Amino acid sequence: MPINKNSKLGWFGLFFVVFHTAMIVFYAAPEGYLPKKLVHLSSLYSEPIFEQKWSMFAPCPIWGHHIEIKYEFEDGDTTDWISPTEDAVSKHMIYRGTYHGDLAVAEYNTLHWLNGIFLN
């Protein structure tokens, strides 16, 4: 099969797409997963345009933790422990992509912030 100009351009295009995708993935990979020389090479290609890494998406939500509130009144009565976002989290598990996920992430980010203050 003869190699013509169109097939050379096709091979070059395929090589470029594979190379470009690999450089972006190597650049954005979390630290410690790839050799440092490979990450450095990919940063030479990526940093002029892409300056964020995985830390752009931090802090990661703390799943499995929640806040509970117990109201105490002046007359001594109290309520049971109430989870203010329990309804939002359960609805988020059913209706993905709605505002319920934002409410759950707000709680988790608040917990991350509070852990940083009180545990450090």
C-alpha positions, -999 to 999 in steps of 0.1 A, spaced: 0 0 0 16 33 -11 20 60 15 6 93 2 4 128 17 -30 122 34 -19 91 52 13 109 64 -9 137 78 -32 112 94 -3 94 111 11 127 122 -23 138 136 -27 105 155 7 108 169 0 144 180 -33 135 197 -17 106 216 14 127 226 -7 157 237 -31 136 257 -2 117 274 16 150 283 -16 164 299 -23 132 318 13 129 330 13 166 340 -19 164 360 -12 130 377 -9 132 415 26 134 429 44 101 434 26 81 407 51 88 378 88 92 376 100 128 383 118 130 349 86 122 331 66 148 351 93 174 344 92 166 307 54 169 307 56 202 326 78 217 300 51 210 275 20 218 296 29 247 319 27 275 294 -10 268 290 -22 245 318 -11 257 353 -34 237 376 -28 203 389 -50 180 411 -47 205 440 -71 227 420 -99 204 431 -89 202 468 -100 200 495 -115 166 488 -148 162 506 -148 141 538 -173 114 530 -188 93 558 -187 122 583 -216 144 592 -226 172 615 -254 167 641 -271 194 661 -290 191 694 -311 220 705 -314 229 742 -341 252 753 -342 275 783 -368 254 801 -344 224 800 -361 205 771 -338 192 744 -343 177 709 -328 145 696 -297 147 676 -306 162 641 -285 159 610 -293 190 589 -281 176 556 -293 140 560 -323 147 537 -300 164 511 -275 136 511 -301 109 506 -318 128 478 -284 134 462 -278 97 461 -311 94 440 -311 126 420 -275 131 409 -267 165 394 -292 185 414 -285 211 441 -287 184 468 -251 175 460 -240 211 466 -255 210 501 -237 178 509 -204 191 496 -209 223 516 -212 202 548 -181 181 539 -160 212 531 -171 228 564 -159 197 582 -126 198 563 -122 235 573 -131 228 610 -107 198 611 -79 221 599 -86 246 626 -92 223 656 -69 193 647 -38 213 637 
